[in-house]
Amino acid sequence: MSFGSWLELIASGLITGGVYALVALGLNLQYGLMRVLNIAHGEFLMVGAFLTWTAHVTLGISPLLMVPISFALLMALGIAVHRLTFRRLTRTSPNLDVFEARGLMVSFGLMFLVQNFAQLVWGGDLRGYDFMADPVAIGGAQFSANKLLLLALALAFSAALIIVLKKTLYGKGVRALMQSPTGAQLVGIDTARLHPLMFGIGMGLSGVAGCLLSMTYTISPSMGEPYTVTALIVITLGGFGSMAGALVGGLALGVIEAVGMHFTNPSLKSLLSYGIFIAVLLWRPNGLFTRK
């Protein structure tokens, strides 16, 4: 293979991995902070994609403008979902194990609810539009401009979340809650404010991922579920609660899939991903990027 071919292959993996990381960061934030394994996370990615498609096709709004709008709308929706469902579960569950089990069941219900709502509103057909599809030559390789934009924005949002968690007072509170919920509450950290806010931010990131995906790929009401499964694989690779691990894990999984599909059969993508998932669970159950 030529240098240009290798560059295209690795870049293709990084582009896919950037979306994986963005989705996984949102799910990891929800689970790492609140122990909410939100199986419906990918469905809200799908909602973000369809909102962007609708705004662009019917109203002529630029998908770039829809990036912050999608984040804000899905964040507000996430806060509402948390207040209507998971906050009540927190109050009524006798312990954490019961809360996790009940939260998982609620997430399954949300997944089917959102899927059927999307099919009712937008139908079951594939949707898409052309946006910045012109090729760009870099180092002897060619990429479509929209995919390069997807990677840049996915990395920018991922880095912004990690910086916020590391540098801001709210971020320090979130990290304290992840490390020791009881200890964090003893020193006065207000979980009643942080939990819905962080749940909303996690869902906002899924909305951004959906917006970016709609710029480059066709979308459908069933597109969200595979991204939820992939996000679970990514946060297993990176370690539950580790944001930097989710970013590195997402990019790594994207590259591994791209290289693996190139040298083997493309239909083996799922087999490759699940094989990595099982191997990491057996070898490093706490994740590759966390200490033993």
PASEBA-1860 file (N, C-alpha, C; in nm, 3 decimals):
! residues 292
1> MSFGSWLE> 0.084/-0.120/0.000/0.000/0.000/0.000/0.087/0.124/0.000 ~ 0.042/0.227/-0.072/0.115/0.353/-0.077/0.089/0.433/0.050 ~ 0.170/0.538/0.068/0.153/0.624/0.185/0.014/0.689/0.183 ~ -0.029/0.732/0.064/-0.161/0.794/0.053/-0.272/0.699/0.092 ~ -0.258/0.570/0.054/-0.361/0.471/0.089/-0.365/0.448/0.239 ~ -0.247/0.440/0.302/-0.243/0.425/0.448/-0.303/0.547/0.517 ~ -0.274/0.664/0.462/-0.328/0.787/0.521/-0.480/0.789/0.514 ~ -0.534/0.749/0.399/-0.680/0.744/0.385/-0.741/0.643/0.481
9> LIASGLIT> -0.674/0.529/0.497/-0.725/0.424/0.584/-0.728/0.468/0.730 ~ -0.615/0.524/0.777/-0.608/0.568/0.916/-0.703/0.685/0.942 ~ -0.707/0.778/0.846/-0.797/0.893/0.862/-0.942/0.849/0.865 ~ -0.978/0.751/0.782/-1.114/0.698/0.782/-1.149/0.640/0.919 ~ -1.054/0.569/0.978/-1.075/0.514/1.112/-1.089/0.622/1.217 ~ -1.009/0.727/1.207/-1.015/0.837/1.304/-1.147/0.913/1.292 ~ -1.195/0.929/1.169/-1.323/0.999/1.149/-1.437/0.920/1.217 ~ -1.440/0.790/1.192/-1.541/0.706/1.257/-1.521/0.705/1.408
17> GGVYALVA> -1.395/0.695/1.450/-1.363/0.691/1.592/-1.398/0.820/1.663 ~ -1.391/0.933/1.593/-1.428/1.060/1.655/-1.575/1.062/1.695 ~ -1.661/1.005/1.610/-1.803/0.995/1.644/-1.823/0.897/1.759 ~ -1.752/0.783/1.751/-1.759/0.686/1.861/-1.726/0.753/1.994 ~ -1.618/0.831/1.994/-1.572/0.895/2.118/-1.676/0.994/2.170 ~ -1.733/1.072/2.079/-1.830/1.173/2.120/-1.954/1.108/2.184 ~ -2.002/1.001/2.123/-2.117/0.930/2.178/-2.080/0.865/2.311 ~ -1.963/0.803/2.317/-1.920/0.734/2.438/-1.897/0.830/2.554
25> LGLNLQYG> -1.848/0.950/2.525/-1.826/1.048/2.632/-1.957/1.083/2.701 ~ -2.062/1.103/2.621/-2.192/1.135/2.680/-2.246/1.022/2.765 ~ -2.237/0.899/2.715/-2.285/0.784/2.790/-2.200/0.760/2.914 ~ -2.069/0.779/2.901/-1.978/0.760/3.013/-2.004/0.863/3.123 ~ -2.039/0.984/3.083/-2.071/1.088/3.181/-2.195/1.049/3.260 ~ -2.295/0.998/3.191/-2.419/0.958/3.258/-2.398/0.839/3.351 ~ -2.325/0.738/3.303/-2.306/0.620/3.385/-2.203/0.644/3.495 ~ -2.094/0.709/3.461/-1.989/0.730/3.560/-2.034/0.817/3.676
33> LMRVLNIA> -2.123/0.912/3.649/-2.167/1.003/3.754/-2.291/0.952/3.826 ~ -2.389/0.901/3.751/-2.519/0.868/3.809/-2.553/0.720/3.809 ~ -2.465/0.638/3.749/-2.491/0.495/3.733/-2.619/0.470/3.652 ~ -2.640/0.555/3.553/-2.751/0.538/3.460/-2.695/0.482/3.330 ~ -2.716/0.353/3.305/-2.670/0.292/3.181/-2.778/0.317/3.076 ~ -2.768/0.431/3.010/-2.875/0.481/2.924/-2.872/0.411/2.788 ~ -2.944/0.300/2.778/-2.950/0.224/2.654/-3.014/0.305/2.541 ~ -3.091/0.406/2.577/-3.157/0.490/2.476/-3.066/0.602/2.424
41> HGEFLMVG> -2.941/0.604/2.466/-2.851/0.714/2.430/-2.841/0.734/2.279 ~ -2.826/0.625/2.205/-2.814/0.635/2.060/-2.939/0.685/1.992 ~ -3.054/0.665/2.055/-3.179/0.712/1.993/-3.184/0.864/1.992 ~ -3.124/0.927/2.090/-3.122/1.073/2.092/-3.019/1.127/1.992 ~ -2.917/1.047/1.962/-2.829/1.079/1.848/-2.911/1.083/1.720 ~ -2.998/0.984/1.704/-3.085/0.979/1.586/-3.177/1.101/1.581 ~ -3.229/1.144/1.696/-3.315/1.262/1.699/-3.237/1.386/1.654 ~ -3.113/1.399/1.702/-3.029/1.511/1.659/-3.005/1.510/1.509
49> AFLTWTAH> -2.987/1.391/1.452/-2.966/1.379/1.308/-3.090/1.422/1.230 ~ -3.207/1.379/1.275/-3.330/1.413/1.203/-3.368/1.559/1.222 ~ -3.339/1.615/1.338/-3.364/1.758/1.356/-3.279/1.839/1.258 ~ -3.154/1.799/1.242/-3.065/1.868/1.149/-3.113/1.852/1.005 ~ -3.150/1.730/0.969/-3.200/1.706/0.834/-3.325/1.790/0.807 ~ -3.417/1.793/0.902/-3.541/1.868/0.884/-3.513/2.018/0.870 ~ -3.426/2.068/0.957/-3.395/2.212/0.953/-3.327/2.250/0.822 ~ -3.240/2.164/0.771/-3.166/2.196/0.648/-3.254/2.182/0.524
57> VTLGISPL> -3.331/2.074/0.518/-3.409/2.045/0.397/-3.532/2.134/0.387 ~ -3.601/2.156/0.498/-3.727/2.231/0.494/-3.710/2.381/0.519 ~ -3.612/2.418/0.603/-3.595/2.559/0.639/-3.468/2.622/0.581 ~ -3.381/2.539/0.524/-3.258/2.591/0.466/-3.154/2.633/0.568 ~ -3.165/2.586/0.691/-3.068/2.621/0.796/-2.941/2.538/0.777 ~ -2.827/2.602/0.787/-2.700/2.532/0.768/-2.680/2.427/0.877 ~ -2.632/2.308/0.841/-2.601/2.207/0.943/-2.498/2.256/1.045 ~ -2.409/2.345/1.003/-2.312/2.400/1.099/-2.381/2.482/1.207
65> LMVPISFA> -2.483/2.556/1.168/-2.560/2.631/1.267/-2.637/2.537/1.358 ~ -2.675/2.422/1.305/-2.752/2.326/1.383/-2.667/2.253/1.487 ~ -2.535/2.261/1.476/-2.450/2.193/1.575/-2.477/2.246/1.716 ~ -2.461/2.378/1.741/-2.493/2.428/1.876/-2.642/2.418/1.909 ~ -2.729/2.432/1.808/-2.872/2.422/1.833/-2.908/2.279/1.876 ~ -2.853/2.181/1.808/-2.878/2.042/1.844/-2.830/2.013/1.986 ~ -2.712/2.066/2.018/-2.661/2.046/2.154/-2.756/2.106/2.257 ~ -2.800/2.229/2.233/-2.887/2.296/2.330/-3.022/2.226/2.342
73> LLMALGIA> -3.082/2.186/2.228/-3.213/2.121/2.232/-3.206/1.986/2.302 ~ -3.105/1.906/2.267/-3.094/1.774/2.328/-3.052/1.784/2.474 ~ -2.974/1.886/2.508/-2.939/1.906/2.648/-3.064/1.938/2.730 ~ -3.148/2.027/2.678/-3.273/2.060/2.747/-3.363/1.937/2.758 ~ -3.369/1.859/2.652/-3.449/1.736/2.656/-3.393/1.639/2.759 ~ -3.260/1.630/2.765/-3.197/1.541/2.862/-3.227/1.581/3.005 ~ -3.223/1.710/3.034/-3.256/1.758/3.168/-3.400/1.723/3.202 ~ -3.491/1.741/3.104/-3.632/1.708/3.127/-3.651/1.558/3.150
81> VHRLTFRR> -3.583/1.475/3.071/-3.594/1.330/3.088/-3.544/1.288/3.225 ~ -3.432/1.346/3.267/-3.379/1.312/3.399/-3.476/1.350/3.510 ~ -3.531/1.469/3.502/-3.622/1.515/3.608/-3.751/1.432/3.611 ~ -3.797/1.389/3.494/-3.923/1.315/3.488/-3.907/1.168/3.524 ~ -3.789/1.112/3.505/-3.772/0.967/3.524/-3.667/0.933/3.629 ~ -3.541/0.964/3.599/-3.433/0.913/3.683/-3.426/0.981/3.820 ~ -3.469/1.105/3.830/-3.469/1.169/3.962/-3.569/1.099/4.053 ~ -3.683/1.062/3.999/-3.782/0.990/4.080/-3.729/0.852/4.119
89> LTRTSPNL> -3.660/0.786/4.025/-3.602/0.655/4.058/-3.501/0.666/4.171 ~ -3.423/0.775/4.170/-3.326/0.796/4.276/-3.393/0.803/4.412 ~ -3.507/0.868/4.418/-3.577/0.886/4.545/-3.646/0.758/4.592 ~ -3.691/0.675/4.499/-3.771/0.559/4.536/-3.692/0.429/4.543 ~ -3.568/0.427/4.493/-3.489/0.303/4.494/-3.419/0.288/4.629 ~ -3.428/0.171/4.692/-3.369/0.154/4.825/-3.217/0.149/4.826 ~ -3.155/0.111/4.714/-3.009/0.107/4.707/-2.965/0.123/4.562 ~ -2.832/0.130/4.543/-2.777/0.157/4.410/-2.806/0.045/4.312
97> DVFEARGL> -2.799/-0.080/4.357/-2.824/-0.193/4.267/-2.966/-0.189/4.212 ~ -3.062/-0.160/4.298/-3.201/-0.151/4.253/-3.218/-0.034/4.157 ~ -3.152/0.079/4.188/-3.160/0.196/4.099/-3.105/0.164/3.961 ~ -2.990/0.096/3.954/-2.931/0.062/3.824/-3.024/-0.028/3.744 ~ -3.083/-0.127/3.810/-3.173/-0.219/3.740/-3.297/-0.146/3.689 ~ -3.356/-0.063/3.774/-3.474/0.013/3.732/-3.439/0.113/3.622 ~ -3.324/0.179/3.635/-3.281/0.274/3.533/-3.260/0.208/3.398 ~ -3.208/0.085/3.399/-3.187/0.012/3.275/-3.320/-0.018/3.208
105> MVSFGLMF> -3.419/-0.058/3.287/-3.551/-0.087/3.232/-3.616/0.039/3.175 ~ -3.602/0.151/3.246/-3.656/0.277/3.196/-3.588/0.316/3.065 ~ -3.458/0.294/3.056/-3.383/0.327/2.934/-3.432/0.244/2.816 ~ -3.459/0.116/2.840/-3.515/0.033/2.733/-3.649/0.090/2.685 ~ -3.733/0.129/2.780/-3.860/0.189/2.743/-3.842/0.316/2.662 ~ -3.747/0.401/2.702/-3.720/0.523/2.628/-3.671/0.493/2.487 ~ -3.589/0.389/2.474/-3.535/0.354/2.343/-3.648/0.323/2.244 ~ -3.742/0.238/2.285/-3.852/0.202/2.195/-3.948/0.318/2.176
113> LVQNFAQL> -3.966/0.399/2.279/-4.054/0.516/2.267/-4.000/0.615/2.165 ~ -3.872/0.645/2.172/-3.812/0.742/2.080/-3.807/0.686/1.939 ~ -3.772/0.558/1.925/-3.770/0.496/1.792/-3.906/0.505/1.723 ~ -4.011/0.468/1.795/-4.145/0.470/1.735/-4.193/0.612/1.709 ~ -4.154/0.706/1.796/-4.189/0.846/1.772/-4.123/0.895/1.644 ~ -3.995/0.860/1.623/-3.925/0.903/1.503/-3.986/0.843/1.377 ~ -4.026/0.716/1.384/-4.089/0.654/1.268/-4.223/0.718/1.237 ~ -4.296/0.759/1.342/-4.424/0.824/1.323/-4.407/0.961/1.257
121> VWGGDLRG> -4.304/1.036/1.300/-4.284/1.173/1.251/-4.214/1.174/1.116 ~ -4.106/1.097/1.102/-4.023/1.106/0.983/-4.034/0.985/0.890 ~ -4.104/0.881/0.931/-4.115/0.762/0.848/-3.992/0.674/0.861 ~ -3.995/0.559/0.794/-3.886/0.464/0.806/-3.785/0.469/0.694 ~ -3.798/0.562/0.600/-3.707/0.568/0.486/-3.574/0.630/0.525 ~ -3.471/0.597/0.445/-3.341/0.661/0.461/-3.350/0.807/0.416 ~ -3.284/0.894/0.489/-3.283/1.037/0.456/-3.138/1.084/0.443 ~ -3.118/1.189/0.367/-2.984/1.244/0.353/-2.986/1.374/0.273
129> YDFMADPV> -2.873/1.441/0.271/-2.859/1.564/0.194/-2.711/1.585/0.164 ~ -2.682/1.669/0.067/-2.543/1.698/0.029/-2.495/1.821/0.104 ~ -2.379/1.810/0.166/-2.321/1.923/0.237/-2.169/1.908/0.241 ~ -2.100/2.003/0.179/-1.953/2.006/0.177/-1.895/1.871/0.135 ~ -1.948/1.816/0.027/-1.903/1.685/-0.019/-1.785/1.691/-0.115 ~ -1.732/1.811/-0.143/-1.621/1.824/-0.234/-1.495/1.758/-0.177 ~ -1.414/1.693/-0.262/-1.292/1.626/-0.213/-1.183/1.727/-0.177 ~ -1.105/1.691/-0.077/-0.991/1.771/-0.034/-0.867/1.683/-0.037
137> AIGGAQFS> -0.762/1.726/-0.103/-0.639/1.647/-0.115/-0.543/1.683/-0.002 ~ -0.496/1.581/0.071/-0.400/1.600/0.179/-0.297/1.488/0.172 ~ -0.172/1.525/0.151/-0.064/1.426/0.154/-0.081/1.311/0.057 ~ -0.133/1.337/-0.061/-0.153/1.232/-0.159/-0.280/1.153/-0.141 ~ -0.360/1.187/-0.042/-0.488/1.120/-0.019/-0.601/1.220/-0.035 ~ -0.719/1.169/-0.062/-0.835/1.255/-0.081/-0.943/1.222/0.022 ~ -1.002/1.327/0.078/-1.108/1.313/0.176/-1.220/1.410/0.141 ~ -1.342/1.374/0.173/-1.451/1.471/0.155/-1.444/1.572/0.268
145> ANKLLLLA> -1.474/1.697/0.236/-1.461/1.806/0.333/-1.553/1.785/0.453 ~ -1.672/1.728/0.429/-1.765/1.710/0.541/-1.712/1.610/0.644 ~ -1.638/1.508/0.600/-1.583/1.412/0.695/-1.468/1.472/0.776 ~ -1.388/1.555/0.712/-1.282/1.625/0.787/-1.344/1.720/0.890 ~ -1.452/1.786/0.851/-1.522/1.873/0.944/-1.580/1.793/1.059 ~ -1.637/1.676/1.028/-1.691/1.588/1.132/-1.584/1.554/1.235 ~ -1.466/1.514/1.188/-1.358/1.478/1.280/-1.315/1.597/1.365 ~ -1.299/1.713/1.302/-1.254/1.832/1.375/-1.353/1.872/1.484
153> LALAFSAA> -1.482/1.873/1.451/-1.582/1.913/1.550/-1.599/1.809/1.659 ~ -1.591/1.681/1.623/-1.601/1.575/1.724/-1.487/1.585/1.824 ~ -1.367/1.608/1.775/-1.251/1.624/1.864/-1.263/1.751/1.947 ~ -1.315/1.858/1.887/-1.328/1.984/1.959/-1.427/1.971/2.075 ~ -1.542/1.909/2.051/-1.640/1.891/2.158/-1.588/1.795/2.264 ~ -1.519/1.691/2.223/-1.464/1.596/2.319/-1.359/1.663/2.407 ~ -1.270/1.739/2.345/-1.167/1.808/2.422/-1.228/1.912/2.514 ~ -1.331/1.981/2.467/-1.396/2.083/2.550/-1.456/2.022/2.676
161> LIIVLKKT> -1.521/1.905/2.662/-1.579/1.839/2.779/-1.471/1.798/2.878 ~ -1.363/1.742/2.828/-1.254/1.699/2.916/-1.193/1.818/2.989 ~ -1.174/1.929/2.918/-1.118/2.049/2.981/-1.212/2.104/3.087 ~ -1.342/2.107/3.057/-1.441/2.155/3.154/-1.437/2.071/3.281 ~ -1.428/1.939/3.264/-1.426/1.851/3.380/-1.298/1.865/3.462 ~ -1.189/1.904/3.397/-1.062/1.914/3.467/-1.038/2.053/3.527 ~ -1.092/2.157/3.465/-1.052/2.292/3.502/-1.159/2.372/3.576 ~ -1.285/2.339/3.561/-1.390/2.422/3.620/-1.435/2.366/3.755
169> LYGKGVRA> -1.500/2.451/3.831/-1.550/2.411/3.962/-1.657/2.302/3.948 ~ -1.746/2.318/3.850/-1.847/2.214/3.825/-1.780/2.082/3.787 ~ -1.677/2.091/3.703/-1.606/1.972/3.661/-1.540/1.899/3.777 ~ -1.483/1.976/3.869/-1.422/1.914/3.986/-1.527/1.847/4.072 ~ -1.645/1.909/4.081/-1.754/1.846/4.154/-1.797/1.715/4.091 ~ -1.803/1.713/3.958/-1.840/1.591/3.886/-1.737/1.481/3.911 ~ -1.609/1.516/3.901/-1.505/1.415/3.923/-1.506/1.365/4.068 ~ -1.536/1.453/4.161/-1.546/1.411/4.301/-1.661/1.313/4.321
177> LMQSPTGA> -1.774/1.340/4.256/-1.889/1.250/4.267/-1.860/1.115/4.203 ~ -1.784/1.115/4.094/-1.749/0.988/4.029/-1.658/0.905/4.119 ~ -1.565/0.972/4.188/-1.469/0.900/4.272/-1.530/0.853/4.403 ~ -1.611/0.939/4.466/-1.672/0.904/4.595/-1.800/0.983/4.614 ~ -1.915/0.928/4.573/-2.041/1.001/4.586/-2.072/1.043/4.729 ~ -2.048/0.954/4.824/-2.076/0.986/4.964/-1.986/1.097/5.015 ~ -1.856/1.085/4.985/-1.761/1.187/5.029/-1.791/1.322/4.967 ~ -1.829/1.323/4.838/-1.859/1.449/4.770/-1.980/1.518/4.832
185> QLVGIDTA> -2.081/1.439/4.867/-2.199/1.499/4.930/-2.169/1.551/5.070 ~ -2.077/1.485/5.140/-2.040/1.529/5.274/-1.971/1.665/5.274 ~ -1.902/1.698/5.163/-1.834/1.828/5.156/-1.921/1.933/5.087 ~ -2.049/1.901/5.063/-2.143/2.003/5.018/-2.170/2.010/4.870 ~ -2.128/1.910/4.791/-2.155/1.912/4.647/-2.303/1.879/4.625 ~ -2.371/1.962/4.550/-2.516/1.953/4.531/-2.547/1.857/4.416 ~ -2.579/1.734/4.449/-2.609/1.635/4.345/-2.741/1.667/4.275 ~ -2.834/1.732/4.343/-2.963/1.764/4.282/-2.947/1.859/4.165
193> RLHPLMFG> -2.842/1.939/4.164/-2.816/2.030/4.051/-2.724/1.966/3.948 ~ -2.623/1.892/3.994/-2.524/1.837/3.902/-2.581/1.723/3.818 ~ -2.659/1.636/3.877/-2.706/1.519/3.805/-2.787/1.553/3.680 ~ -2.892/1.634/3.688/-2.967/1.666/3.565/-2.884/1.745/3.464 ~ -2.795/1.833/3.514/-2.712/1.911/3.424/-2.618/1.821/3.344 ~ -2.549/1.730/3.413/-2.455/1.642/3.344/-2.527/1.540/3.255 ~ -2.644/1.494/3.299/-2.722/1.405/3.213/-2.761/1.478/3.085 ~ -2.800/1.605/3.099/-2.835/1.684/2.982/-2.718/1.708/2.890
201> IGMGLSGV> -2.599/1.736/2.947/-2.480/1.755/2.865/-2.446/1.627/2.789 ~ -2.457/1.514/2.857/-2.432/1.387/2.789/-2.524/1.365/2.671 ~ -2.652/1.399/2.689/-2.747/1.384/2.579/-2.723/1.490/2.472 ~ -2.679/1.609/2.513/-2.644/1.711/2.416/-2.532/1.666/2.324 ~ -2.433/1.595/2.379/-2.324/1.543/2.297/-2.374/1.440/2.196 ~ -2.474/1.361/2.235/-2.531/1.266/2.139/-2.602/1.341/2.026 ~ -2.667/1.454/2.061/-2.730/1.535/1.958/-2.630/1.593/1.860 ~ -2.515/1.637/1.911/-2.408/1.687/1.824/-2.358/1.577/1.732
209> AGCLLSMT> -2.337/1.456/1.788/-2.292/1.344/1.706/-2.391/1.314/1.594 ~ -2.521/1.317/1.625/-2.621/1.295/1.522/-2.619/1.402/1.415 ~ -2.602/1.526/1.457/-2.593/1.638/1.363/-2.476/1.618/1.268 ~ -2.359/1.580/1.322/-2.240/1.559/1.240/-2.258/1.441/1.145 ~ -2.319/1.334/1.194/-2.340/1.217/1.109/-2.433/1.248/0.993 ~ -2.533/1.333/1.016/-2.628/1.365/0.909/-2.561/1.440/0.794 ~ -2.447/1.506/0.822/-2.376/1.579/0.718/-2.306/1.486/0.619 ~ -2.279/1.362/0.663/-2.193/1.275/0.583/-2.257/1.142/0.544
217> YTISPSMG> -2.357/1.097/0.618/-2.417/0.966/0.592/-2.569/0.978/0.586 ~ -2.632/0.876/0.528/-2.778/0.870/0.534/-2.821/0.832/0.675 ~ -2.941/0.873/0.711/-2.990/0.851/0.847/-3.124/0.779/0.843 ~ -3.158/0.712/0.952/-3.285/0.640/0.962/-3.322/0.628/1.109 ~ -3.451/0.596/1.139/-3.491/0.583/1.279/-3.422/0.470/1.355 ~ -3.361/0.376/1.282/-3.294/0.263/1.348/-3.143/0.284/1.362 ~ -3.093/0.403/1.331/-2.949/0.423/1.329/-2.887/0.433/1.468 ~ -2.966/0.462/1.570/-2.909/0.492/1.701/-2.858/0.373/1.778
225> EPYTVTAL> -2.929/0.261/1.769/-2.896/0.146/1.853/-2.752/0.095/1.835 ~ -2.701/0.080/1.710/-2.562/0.036/1.695/-2.461/0.130/1.762 ~ -2.491/0.259/1.764/-2.398/0.354/1.828/-2.401/0.340/1.980 ~ -2.514/0.302/2.037/-2.518/0.276/2.181/-2.430/0.158/2.215 ~ -2.441/0.050/2.136/-2.360/-0.069/2.160/-2.211/-0.037/2.145 ~ -2.179/0.039/2.041/-2.039/0.077/2.020/-1.988/0.164/2.134 ~ -2.073/0.254/2.184/-2.033/0.339/2.297/-2.002/0.254/2.420 ~ -2.078/0.149/2.442/-2.051/0.059/2.553/-1.916/-0.010/2.536
233> IVITLGGF> -1.884/-0.050/2.414/-1.754/-0.111/2.386/-1.642/-0.011/2.413 ~ -1.662/0.114/2.369/-1.560/0.218/2.385/-1.533/0.247/2.533 ~ -1.639/0.262/2.612/-1.615/0.296/2.752/-1.563/0.176/2.829 ~ -1.585/0.055/2.777/-1.520/-0.062/2.835/-1.371/-0.059/2.806 ~ -1.336/-0.019/2.684/-1.194/-0.005/2.648/-1.126/0.101/2.733 ~ -1.191/0.216/2.743/-1.128/0.330/2.811/-1.141/0.327/2.962 ~ -1.241/0.253/3.012/-1.265/0.250/3.156/-1.386/0.332/3.192 ~ -1.480/0.273/3.266/-1.601/0.344/3.306/-1.564/0.464/3.393
241> GSMAGALV> -1.614/0.581/3.353/-1.586/0.703/3.428/-1.464/0.779/3.379 ~ -1.384/0.720/3.289/-1.264/0.786/3.238/-1.296/0.857/3.106 ~ -1.296/0.991/3.108/-1.330/1.066/2.988/-1.216/1.061/2.884 ~ -1.094/1.078/2.930/-0.981/1.068/2.838/-0.973/0.928/2.779 ~ -1.004/0.828/2.861/-1.004/0.690/2.812/-1.109/0.668/2.706 ~ -1.227/0.731/2.722/-1.333/0.718/2.621/-1.290/0.781/2.489 ~ -1.222/0.895/2.496/-1.174/0.961/2.373/-1.072/0.874/2.302 ~ -0.971/0.827/2.376/-0.868/0.744/2.315/-0.927/0.611/2.269
249> GGLALGVI> -1.016/0.554/2.349/-1.077/0.427/2.312/-1.161/0.437/2.187 ~ -1.235/0.547/2.171/-1.316/0.566/2.052/-1.231/0.579/1.926 ~ -1.127/0.660/1.934/-1.038/0.675/1.819/-0.967/0.544/1.786 ~ -0.924/0.473/1.890/-0.853/0.346/1.868/-0.945/0.243/1.804 ~ -1.069/0.235/1.852/-1.163/0.137/1.795/-1.193/0.170/1.649 ~ -1.208/0.297/1.617/-1.233/0.336/1.479/-1.120/0.294/1.386 ~ -0.996/0.316/1.430/-0.879/0.278/1.348/-0.869/0.127/1.336 ~ -0.890/0.055/1.447/-0.883/-0.091/1.444/-0.987/-0.148/1.348
257> EAVGMHFT> -1.108/-0.095/1.353/-1.212/-0.142/1.262/-1.175/-0.115/1.116 ~ -1.124/0.006/1.089/-1.089/0.042/0.951/-0.979/-0.048/0.896 ~ -0.875/-0.070/0.975/-0.764/-0.155/0.930/-0.809/-0.299/0.919 ~ -0.887/-0.345/1.017/-0.934/-0.483/1.015/-1.023/-0.512/0.895 ~ -1.113/-0.420/0.865/-1.203/-0.442/0.751/-1.128/-0.435/0.618 ~ -1.020/-0.356/0.614/-0.943/-0.346/0.490/-0.871/-0.476/0.458 ~ -0.813/-0.539/0.559/-0.732/-0.658/0.537/-0.811/-0.788/0.553 ~ -0.937/-0.778/0.596/-1.021/-0.896/0.606/-1.151/-0.869/0.530
265> NPSLKSLL> -1.258/-0.930/0.574/-1.389/-0.910/0.513/-1.462/-0.796/0.584 ~ -1.512/-0.696/0.509/-1.584/-0.585/0.575/-1.702/-0.630/0.661 ~ -1.760/-0.746/0.629/-1.874/-0.795/0.706/-1.834/-0.841/0.846 ~ -1.702/-0.848/0.871/-1.653/-0.894/1.001/-1.637/-0.778/1.100 ~ -1.687/-0.661/1.066/-1.671/-0.544/1.154/-1.727/-0.570/1.293 ~ -1.848/-0.620/1.301/-1.910/-0.645/1.431/-1.834/-0.752/1.508 ~ -1.792/-0.858/1.437/-1.716/-0.964/1.501/-1.587/-0.911/1.561 ~ -1.521/-0.822/1.489/-1.397/-0.762/1.537/-1.423/-0.678/1.662
273> SYGIFIAV> -1.526/-0.595/1.658/-1.557/-0.508/1.771/-1.593/-0.588/1.896 ~ -1.680/-0.688/1.879/-1.721/-0.768/1.995/-1.607/-0.855/2.046 ~ -1.519/-0.898/1.957/-1.403/-0.975/2.001/-1.312/-0.891/2.090 ~ -1.291/-0.765/2.050/-1.212/-0.674/2.133/-1.280/-0.650/2.266 ~ -1.412/-0.633/2.261/-1.491/-0.608/2.381/-1.475/-0.722/2.482 ~ -1.489/-0.845/2.436/-1.479/-0.962/2.525/-1.337/-0.976/2.577 ~ -1.238/-0.956/2.489/-1.098/-0.969/2.531/-1.062/-0.869/2.640 ~ -1.107/-0.745/2.625/-1.076/-0.643/2.725/-1.146/-0.675/2.857
281> LLWRPNGL> -1.272/-0.722/2.851/-1.342/-0.759/2.973/-1.270/-0.870/3.049 ~ -1.211/-0.964/2.974/-1.142/-1.075/3.039/-1.003/-1.035/3.088 ~ -0.935/-0.951/3.011/-0.795/-0.918/3.042/-0.784/-0.798/3.134 ~ -0.853/-0.691/3.099/-0.849/-0.567/3.179/-0.991/-0.517/3.203 ~ -1.065/-0.578/3.295/-1.206/-0.541/3.313/-1.227/-0.396/3.355 ~ -1.124/-0.329/3.407/-1.136/-0.188/3.444/-1.104/-0.094/3.329 ~ -1.068/-0.150/3.213/-1.036/-0.068/3.097/-0.887/-0.061/3.070 ~ -0.852/-0.034/2.945/-0.711/-0.029/2.907/-0.640/0.096/2.957
289> FTRK> -0.715/0.203/2.983/-0.652/0.331/3.015/-0.675/0.373/3.160 ~ -0.704/0.276/3.245/-0.713/0.303/3.388/-0.616/0.212/3.460 ~ -0.576/0.254/3.578/-0.483/0.174/3.656/-0.551/0.049/3.709 ~ -0.475/-0.056/3.721/-0.529/-0.182/3.776/-0.561/-0.164/3.923
END
